[in-house]
């Protein structure tokens, strides 16, 4: 029973830590790699890989220094590859047919 209480407390503390991180991130415009990882849900190593490939918008104060991310650009990047749903296709077909 004591182990269960300790596990519950640890999960509760971890959840609160995550909540505080997200709250801090919500008020920032520029994010560190750790914050960008929390914000996107991607690991830091994956973000570094994307940076090396030139796939994600990043900034640094000088060559080889820490990476920074503009939160607004990350939001745009995360939503830039929309998958077309069947509803979108149906709407396009209907619009096309109405134009005829």
N, C-alpha and C positions, 0 to 999 in steps of 0.2 A: 504494500500500500504506500509506503514511504517513497519507493522508487517511482511509482505512478505519479505521485504529487510532485516530485522533483522534475520528472519529465514534462508534466503539464506546465510547471512554472517556467522551465527553460523554453518551451515552445511559446509561451505567453510573452516572455522577455524578448525572444527573437522576433516575434510578430510586432511588438512595440518598436524595436530597433528599426525594422523595415519600414514601419509607418513613419517614424521620424525622418528616415532617409528620404522617403518619397515627399514628405512635407517640405523638407529643405530644398529638394530639387525643384519643386513646383514654383518656388519663388526666384529661381535663378535663371539667367539667360545663357550663361556660359557654364558648361559642365566639364568636369575632369573625366578621365577614363573610367574611374570607379563609378561615378555618378551616371555616366552614359551607359555603362553596363547595367546598372539598376534600372535606368529609364527605359532602355530598349529590351531588356531581358536577355541580351546576348552576353556571352562571356567576354572578359577583357581580351583574351587571346584571339577570339574571333574578330573583335573590333580592330585589333592590331593588324590582323590578316587583311581585313577589308580596307584598312588604311593603306597597306603596302600595295594592294591591288588598285588603289585609287577609286574604290567603289563607294566610299562614304566620305562626306565632307568633314574635314578636320582642319585644325589650326595648331600652330606651335609658335612659341615666342622666338625661337631660333632653330636652325637645323639640328636635329637630334635631341631636342628637348621634349618636355612633356607634351602630350597631345591634349587638345581642348576641342570641344564640340559646341556649336551653337544649338541650343535646344530646338529652336524653331526649324532650323535646317534638318535636324534629326527627325522631327515630326514629318516634315515634307518628304524626306528620304524614305521613311518607314511606310508612308502611304502612297508612294509614287508608282507602285506596280500593282494596280488594282486588277483583280481577276474579274473577268466579265461573267456575270451570273446569267442564268437562263432567263430571268426576268428582264435584264438589260437587253438581251438579244431579242426577246419577244417585243419589247418596247420599240427597238430599232426597226424591226420588221413592220410593226403596226404603223410607225411614222412613215416608213417608205411607202407602204401600201396606200396610206392616206394622201400622199403627194401625187400619186398616179391619177 
